[in-house]
């Protein structure tokens, strides 16, 4: 017995040719993924800065790096995570409706 192939949950694997809504959704998905990468990288910079400060001396520069990483990461990640889930839900809805 073989099971029916399951559609991919990845929005980038959807054929977007000719459909302006799916084209726009794919563009938003691209920018959302980029924002997630930069946001998580910012959190990583913040973590490294804090541990560097704890291991050596906690200078104002290290404090600014840690704070800046948290702020940038939070500002980028919050909307990008929500938009990522919204795009996945919209693609799932389109697949269920046969679009």
C-alpha positions as CSV (number, residue, x, y, z in Angstrom):
1,X,0.0,0.0,0.0
2,X,1.3,3.4,-0.9
3,X,-0.1,6.5,0.6
4,X,-1.1,9.5,-1.5
5,X,1.6,12.2,-1.7
6,X,1.2,15.0,0.7
7,X,1.4,18.6,-0.4
8,X,4.4,20.5,0.8
9,X,3.9,23.0,3.6
10,X,6.6,25.3,2.1
11,X,5.1,28.3,0.4
12,X,8.0,28.6,-1.9
13,X,7.1,25.3,-3.6
14,X,3.8,26.6,-4.9
15,X,3.3,27.5,-8.6
16,X,2.8,31.3,-8.5
17,X,2.8,31.9,-12.3
18,X,0.0,34.3,-13.3
19,X,-1.7,34.6,-9.9
20,X,-1.0,38.1,-8.4
21,X,-2.1,37.0,-4.9
22,X,0.3,34.1,-4.9
23,X,3.1,36.2,-6.3
24,X,2.6,38.8,-3.6
25,X,2.4,36.0,-1.0
26,X,5.7,34.5,-2.3
27,X,7.4,37.9,-2.0
28,X,6.2,38.4,1.5
29,X,7.3,34.8,2.3
30,X,10.8,35.7,1.0
31,X,11.1,38.8,3.1
32,X,9.7,37.0,6.1
33,X,12.3,34.3,5.9
34,X,15.0,37.0,5.6
35,X,13.7,38.9,8.6
36,X,13.7,35.6,10.7
37,X,17.3,35.0,9.8
38,X,18.4,38.5,10.7
39,X,16.3,38.4,13.9
40,X,17.8,35.2,15.1
41,X,21.3,36.4,14.2
42,X,20.7,39.5,16.3
43,X,19.7,37.3,19.2
44,X,22.8,35.3,18.7
45,X,24.9,38.5,18.7
46,X,23.2,39.5,22.0
47,X,23.9,36.2,23.6
48,X,27.6,36.2,22.5
49,X,28.0,39.7,23.8
50,X,26.6,38.9,27.2
51,X,28.8,35.8,27.6
52,X,31.8,37.7,26.4
53,X,31.0,40.4,29.0
54,X,30.6,37.8,31.7
55,X,33.9,36.1,30.8
56,X,35.9,39.3,30.5
57,X,34.8,42.8,31.6
58,X,31.4,44.1,30.9
59,X,32.1,47.3,29.0
60,X,29.4,49.8,27.8
61,X,30.1,48.6,24.2
62,X,29.2,45.0,25.2
63,X,26.1,46.3,26.9
64,X,25.0,48.2,23.9
65,X,25.6,45.2,21.6
66,X,23.5,43.0,23.9
67,X,20.7,45.5,24.1
68,X,20.8,46.3,20.4
69,X,20.7,42.6,19.5
70,X,17.7,42.0,21.7
71,X,15.8,45.1,20.3
72,X,16.6,44.4,16.7
73,X,15.7,40.7,17.1
74,X,12.5,41.4,18.8
75,X,11.4,44.0,16.3
76,X,12.1,41.7,13.4
77,X,11.0,38.4,14.8
78,X,7.6,39.2,16.2
79,X,6.0,40.3,12.9
80,X,7.9,37.8,10.7
81,X,6.8,34.8,12.8
82,X,3.2,35.9,12.7
83,X,3.4,36.6,8.9
84,X,5.1,33.2,8.4
85,X,2.2,31.4,10.1
86,X,-0.3,33.5,8.1
87,X,1.3,32.6,4.8
88,X,1.3,28.9,5.7
89,X,-2.3,29.0,6.7
90,X,-3.3,30.9,3.5
91,X,-1.5,28.3,1.3
92,X,-3.1,25.5,3.2
93,X,-6.5,27.1,2.7
94,X,-5.8,27.5,-1.0
95,X,-4.8,23.8,-1.3
96,X,-8.0,22.6,0.6
97,X,-10.2,24.7,-1.7
98,X,-8.4,23.4,-4.8
99,X,-6.9,26.7,-5.8
